């Protein structure tokens, strides 16, 4: 074998990435609402959970405009879990 060279392409989009999540929170899922808007499910970060069952996460929904970076909370969690299939 000869002339085998590893090349890494410069990917300009990587330099344009933005983070929309505030410090201390985690985004659990997202859905595109429109070309400029994403709905994300967000909860407070839990650094104490390392193993075992995942604790209940009280999530809120946020509408995020990826152009203006404005985020609006559109759903609010209850203080206690709600049984759905009871």
Number of C-alpha atoms within 10 A of each C-alpha: 3 4 5 6 6 6 6 6 6 8 8 8 7 8 8 7 8 9 7 13 13 10 8 10 12 16 18 11 10 14 11 12 13 9 9 12 18 16 20 24 18 21 17 15 13 13 7 7 10 8 6 6 7 9 9 8 14 15 18 17 20 20 21 21 18 15 9 9 14 12 18 12 14 11 12 11 13 10 7 8 10 9 6 5 4 4
